[in-house]
């Protein structure tokens, strides 16, 4: 009993679709809540002027501005696309909790408003 050609190819197509979906889901993307804005002087053609004699593109300027925001702590670093789909906490979410893992504790005087202790 020989399976039909369509029945033989269906498992291969399923595995291929799963591999492509897994590859797409694990690609790094920027957080959706991080807005990058920048400006540049342009020539008559609308392209940014060269910096130090080297031509630059809009994508390079955008990436540089994003990396500056990540370095300053105003944006989260890129994470896997699937984390955004399920709302998984990003690596920097601990920063929003006082004493989160990997970040220094916020002093009590800063965290708790009110009269100073001992008075």
Buried (B, 14 or more C-beta within 10 A) or exposed (E): EEEEEEEEEEEEEEEEEEEEEEEEEEEEEBBEEBEBEEEEEEEEEEEBEEEEEEEBEEEEBBEEBBEEBBEEEEBBBBBBEBBBEEEEEBEBEBBEEBEBEEEEEEEEEEEEEEEEEEE
